[in-house]
Amino acid sequence: MRQDTRMKPESPGLQTMAAAAPAAAADSISLRGVGHSYGELQTLAGIDLEAPAHQVLGLVGPSGCGKSTLLELICGLQDPSDGTITVGGAASAPARLARCAFMPQRDLLLPWYSAIDNAALALRNQGLGRREARAAAAGLFERFGLAGFEAARPDELSGGMRQRVAFLRTLIAGKPALALDEPFAALDAITRAEMQEWLAAALRTEPRTVVLVTHDVEEALYLCDRVAVLSARPGRIVAEVKAPSPRAAERDAAVTDAAFVSVREEAMRALREGSR
């Protein structure tokens, strides 16, 4: 298993995602009165949320409260039973899907593809040739500390590196909005902390409008600008907390800061109350 946790945010190679990213790279996400049911089972009720352009919105809540369902609704993988969702002003499911890139909990890398071919898969699906897709991905590998691992197969990579490749596959799709569903849930505590720091740096380098689902309040407050706390099913917004600003880039310094600890306790109280 190969592992390299370094990131080179200043390294050259990525000339820009401008060639892949749509012009409306500053799209916002809006939810108004959103509810959803599966038959008689109501999973979400009365959700009102805003994610302004290039902000990172976190969603936390007890298991089964509808967080992942909400992410799927935002991405246009299904339509809500009630209310409206817009991404960049577009309300239909196909239009939302065209503006969002979805990263599920599992990395879902194709075992027969190299790391660079996995990362470039979205571009191949958009009709780009293999050589051009690899060339576009190569700059990201250099910038985000994966240079030298382009030819590695998924089973040769550590868990953290696999998640990096999965995130680059999401990013390189060039969509203005990213939906991340517990991207680090399967990682050990040390690797997870390293990946949180890596993702924070990646989003500073390549800003997107992001909605992040996680069970980890500390992770949410470190990575996100705002965190919405959901109640037990049917999920409702019981609190919204703003992450301390500015946050230290180094994770340990950020999460031990007194202002951060205070906001984390506020979010935890809301989570406990909403779980009752």
Summary of the structure (lengths in Angstrom):
residues: 276
radius of gyration: 18.3
end to end distance: 43.3
largest distance: 54.1
contacts: 938
relative contact order: 0.19
helix: 38%
strand: 22%
